[in-house]
């Protein structure tokens, strides 16, 4: 059973705000939500992480509703260089046997001029 | 530049052969992760080391093995290579190895098995 579900792809235009939603219905109490970005033939790059409500950094915002069963990555005013695959991960913070990052299929965001 | 280095960048070899991929983590990071990314399987976690000890295992084949050395660099050994092992292999590192740690990924090694 997949831990997260995201749209396979999204299209946008330069200058628009893009919201990518991730569903994680079975999120556990101590799970954190993390988003990574990956450009073709490059390793993923951390974007943002949160536990509840809203988190904002210089790159993006992450909105998490009270029930935490979904989260939305918001990219303000995208540019062509934001074209990439975006992965949503849900993981507990602890180590041991559960300490594995599971990357789903991700969302391919295509930004057009 | 994430600070994680991987060598070689590209590797072309034949079926049945054995190769070694090398990873140097960011300065100060104690944990190293290996991932495989192929077109049909996506990004798959293979194995994690923390300060020289194996911490977590993913879908790593028995033909594959890894280790982390005292200087914290890591090597991934792939043996009896098959065509299906052709993929991008990424190494990542993090400070202590918690799931909530930010993982910093290297540029990857592209392995082609002919």
Interface residues (C-beta under 8 A of the other chain):
Chain A: X32 X34 X38 X41 X42 X43 X44 X45 X46 X49 X87 X91 X92 X93 X94 X95 X96 X97 X98 X99 X100 X101 X102 X103 X104 X105 X106
Chain B: X2 X4 X33 X35 X42 X43 X44 X45 X48 X50 X55 X56 X58 X88 X90 X92 X97 X98 X99 X100 X102 X103 X104 X105 X106 X107 X108 X110
